[in-house]
Amino acid sequence: MSLGPVCKICGQKNDLARIFCTKCGAKLDLSHVEPAGAGSGSGRRLFRFVRLLVFLGLIAMLGLLLWPVEPAGRLGTREDARALYEKLRYVASEIKSGRAVTETASEVEINSYLAEIITRIDERPAGQQAPALSLDLQEINIQIKPEAVVVLVSAKRKMVTLSYEISGIPVGGVGSFAIDAVGVRMGHLPLPAFLRGRIIARIATIFRARDEVEKPVLDAADRFELNDGRITLIIESR
């Protein structure tokens, strides 16, 4: 939309460089320059309507961004968390012995274990937390489907709780646990490809900061098999 003075005598729209009206020759008032096409009432209404649509679009995007995602993975008890811990210790001992091992964990066990991790983080003094875990984590939830794993991380930033969600396939045999993401969203807002990397790196940092028994086990995995509500970790003999 170009800028130009509108003649007060005949209403002609003129180029910005004009001093006299190209239609009637009257001297133009250059102190009141309007967007060309916006001099009429219909033009101004159209401009305001477009601006309103843009504003409403931004509000809708913000609402989707801040709308928290409800966890879909099932949660169990402390006994379930303990059961997974014992499985991890067993797998870790087999890794040290160089033996092949296959172990299956349920969605309930994993989420109960993650809930215990969050509880322990909350109980630590701030100075003793790992930098990557210094976020005010509220929840880490895993949903296991036959086609993908859905990882949901909820963290509080100031007065707002934000949800980060990754859908993808666990990748083994690369020396470090990773997820091949097929979908990433923040709140209910799907993120474009150029923004996904930042969210994936943020969630990966949380898991990599766990230097206890689970990280070495996940890093040693050669492959993973997914079933409804269960994941099987397979480590070949070394």
C-alpha positions as CSV (number, residue, x, y, z in Angstrom):
1,M,0.0,0.0,0.0
2,S,1.7,3.3,-1.2
3,L,1.5,6.6,0.6
4,G,0.2,9.8,-1.1
5,P,-1.8,13.0,-0.4
6,V,-5.5,13.2,-1.2
7,C,-6.8,16.4,-2.8
8,K,-9.3,18.1,-0.5
9,I,-11.0,19.8,-3.5
10,C,-11.7,16.8,-5.9
11,G,-10.7,13.8,-3.8
12,Q,-8.0,12.7,-6.3
13,K,-5.3,10.4,-4.8
14,N,-1.8,11.6,-5.8
15,D,1.7,10.3,-5.8
16,L,3.8,11.2,-2.7
17,A,6.1,13.4,-4.8
18,R,3.2,15.6,-6.1
19,I,2.7,19.2,-4.8
20,F,-0.3,20.0,-7.0
21,C,-3.2,17.8,-7.8
22,T,-2.9,15.9,-11.0
23,K,-6.7,16.3,-11.7
24,C,-7.7,19.8,-10.7
25,G,-4.4,21.5,-10.2
26,A,-5.1,22.6,-6.6
27,K,-2.2,22.8,-4.1
28,L,-2.1,19.6,-2.0
29,D,-2.0,19.6,1.8
30,L,1.2,17.5,2.4
31,S,0.7,17.6,6.2
32,H,-2.1,15.0,5.9
33,V,-0.7,12.1,3.9
34,E,-2.9,9.0,3.9
35,P,-2.3,5.5,2.6
36,A,-3.4,5.4,-1.0
37,G,-6.6,3.4,-1.1
38,A,-7.4,4.2,2.6
39,G,-8.8,7.6,1.9
40,S,-12.3,6.3,1.5
41,G,-14.4,4.9,4.3
42,S,-14.4,1.4,2.7
43,G,-10.6,1.4,2.5
44,R,-10.2,2.4,6.1
45,R,-12.7,-0.3,7.2
46,L,-10.8,-2.9,5.2
47,F,-7.5,-1.9,6.8
48,R,-9.0,-2.1,10.3
49,F,-10.6,-5.5,9.5
50,V,-7.3,-6.9,8.3
51,R,-5.5,-5.5,11.4
52,L,-8.2,-7.1,13.6
53,L,-7.7,-10.5,11.9
54,V,-4.0,-10.3,12.6
55,F,-4.6,-9.4,16.2
56,L,-7.1,-12.2,16.7
57,G,-4.7,-14.7,15.1
58,L,-1.9,-13.7,17.5
59,I,-4.3,-14.1,20.4
60,A,-5.3,-17.5,19.2
61,M,-1.7,-18.6,18.8
62,L,-0.9,-17.4,22.3
63,G,-3.9,-19.3,23.7
64,L,-2.8,-22.5,22.1
65,L,0.8,-21.9,23.3
66,L,-0.3,-21.5,27.0
67,W,-3.0,-24.1,26.9
68,P,-1.5,-27.0,29.0
69,V,-1.5,-30.5,27.6
70,E,-3.0,-33.2,29.9
71,P,-0.7,-36.2,30.4
72,A,-1.9,-39.3,28.6
73,G,0.6,-41.8,30.1
74,R,-0.7,-43.9,33.0
75,L,0.8,-43.4,36.4
76,G,1.3,-46.1,39.1
77,T,2.8,-46.2,42.6
78,R,6.1,-46.1,44.4
79,E,6.2,-49.9,44.1
80,D,6.1,-49.5,40.3
81,A,8.9,-47.0,40.5
82,R,11.0,-49.4,42.6
83,A,10.3,-52.2,40.2
84,L,11.8,-50.2,37.3
85,Y,14.8,-49.2,39.4
86,E,15.6,-52.8,40.1
87,K,15.3,-53.6,36.3
88,L,17.7,-50.8,35.5
89,R,20.2,-52.0,38.1
90,Y,20.0,-55.5,36.7
91,V,20.5,-54.3,33.1
92,A,23.4,-52.1,34.2
93,S,25.1,-55.1,35.9
94,E,24.7,-57.1,32.7
95,I,26.2,-54.3,30.6
96,K,29.3,-54.3,32.9
97,S,29.6,-58.0,32.4
98,G,29.4,-57.6,28.6
99,R,26.3,-59.9,28.3
100,A,23.4,-59.5,26.1
101,V,20.2,-58.5,27.9
102,T,16.6,-57.8,27.0
103,E,14.2,-56.0,29.5
104,T,10.7,-54.7,29.2
105,A,9.3,-51.7,31.2
106,S,5.7,-50.7,31.4
107,E,4.3,-47.2,30.9
108,V,3.1,-47.3,34.5
109,E,6.6,-48.2,35.8
110,I,8.3,-45.4,33.8
111,N,5.9,-42.7,34.8
112,S,6.0,-43.7,38.5
113,Y,9.8,-43.6,38.3
114,L,9.9,-40.2,36.6
115,A,7.5,-38.9,39.3
116,E,10.0,-40.0,42.0
117,I,12.8,-38.2,40.1
118,I,10.8,-35.0,40.1
119,T,10.1,-35.4,43.8
120,R,13.8,-35.8,44.6
121,I,14.7,-32.8,42.4
122,D,12.1,-30.6,44.3
123,E,13.6,-31.7,47.6
124,R,17.2,-30.7,46.8
125,P,18.6,-27.3,47.7
126,A,18.8,-25.1,44.7
127,G,22.7,-25.1,44.7
128,Q,22.8,-28.9,44.5
129,Q,20.6,-29.3,41.4
130,A,22.2,-30.0,38.1
131,P,22.1,-26.9,35.8
132,A,19.9,-28.7,33.3
133,L,17.5,-29.6,36.0
134,S,17.3,-26.1,37.5
135,L,14.0,-25.6,35.6
136,D,11.0,-25.7,37.8
137,L,9.9,-29.1,36.5
138,Q,6.3,-30.0,37.3
139,E,6.0,-33.3,35.5
140,I,7.6,-35.7,32.9
141,N,5.1,-38.1,31.4
142,I,5.5,-40.9,28.9
143,Q,2.9,-42.4,26.7
144,I,3.9,-45.6,24.8
145,K,2.1,-46.4,21.6
146,P,3.0,-49.1,19.1
147,E,4.0,-46.5,16.5
148,A,5.7,-43.8,18.8
149,V,6.6,-42.6,22.2
150,V,5.0,-39.3,23.4
151,V,7.2,-37.4,25.9
152,L,5.4,-34.6,27.8
153,V,7.4,-32.2,30.0
154,S,5.6,-29.5,32.0
155,A,7.8,-26.8,33.6
156,K,6.9,-23.6,35.4
157,R,8.4,-20.3,34.2
158,K,7.6,-17.5,36.5
159,M,3.8,-17.6,36.9
160,V,3.1,-19.7,33.8
161,T,3.3,-23.5,33.4
162,L,4.4,-24.4,29.9
163,S,4.0,-27.8,28.2
164,Y,6.5,-29.3,25.8
165,E,5.6,-32.4,23.9
166,I,7.6,-34.6,21.5
167,S,6.3,-37.6,19.5
168,G,8.9,-39.9,18.1
169,I,10.7,-43.2,17.9
170,P,13.5,-44.0,20.4
171,V,16.8,-44.6,18.6
172,G,19.4,-47.1,19.8
173,G,22.8,-48.2,18.6
174,V,24.2,-44.6,18.3
175,G,26.0,-44.4,21.6
176,S,23.7,-41.9,23.2
177,F,19.9,-42.1,23.8
178,A,17.9,-40.1,21.3
179,I,14.4,-39.7,19.9
180,D,13.7,-39.4,16.2
181,A,11.0,-36.8,16.5
182,V,8.0,-36.8,14.1
183,G,6.0,-34.1,15.9
184,V,6.7,-31.3,18.4
185,R,4.3,-28.9,20.0
186,M,4.4,-26.3,22.7
187,G,1.1,-26.3,24.6
188,H,-1.4,-27.2,21.8
189,L,0.5,-25.3,19.2
190,P,2.4,-27.5,16.6
191,L,5.8,-26.0,15.9
192,P,7.3,-25.6,12.5
193,A,10.5,-27.5,11.6
194,F,12.8,-24.6,12.2
195,L,11.7,-24.3,15.9
196,R,11.6,-28.0,16.7
197,G,15.3,-28.4,17.3
198,R,15.3,-26.0,20.2
199,I,12.5,-27.8,22.0
200,I,14.1,-31.3,21.3
201,A,17.4,-30.1,22.7
202,R,15.7,-28.6,25.8
203,I,14.0,-31.9,26.6
204,A,17.1,-34.0,25.7
205,T,19.2,-31.9,28.2
206,I,16.8,-32.9,31.0
207,F,17.4,-36.6,30.3
208,R,21.2,-36.3,29.7
209,A,21.6,-34.6,33.1
210,R,20.5,-37.8,34.7
211,D,23.9,-39.4,35.3
212,E,22.7,-42.2,37.5
213,V,21.8,-45.7,36.5
214,E,19.2,-44.9,33.8
215,K,21.5,-42.8,31.5
216,P,24.2,-45.5,30.9
217,V,21.4,-48.1,30.3
218,L,19.7,-46.0,27.7
219,D,22.9,-45.0,26.0
220,A,23.9,-48.7,25.7
221,A,20.7,-49.8,24.1
222,D,21.0,-51.2,20.6
223,R,17.3,-51.0,19.8
224,F,13.9,-50.5,21.2
225,E,10.6,-52.3,20.5
226,L,7.3,-50.6,21.2
227,N,4.0,-52.1,22.2
228,D,0.9,-50.6,23.6
229,G,1.9,-49.4,27.0
230,R,5.2,-51.2,27.1
231,I,8.8,-50.7,25.7
232,T,11.5,-53.3,25.4
233,L,15.1,-52.4,25.5
234,I,17.5,-54.8,23.7
235,I,21.3,-54.8,24.3
236,E,23.5,-57.2,22.4
237,S,26.6,-58.8,24.0
238,R,29.7,-56.7,23.9
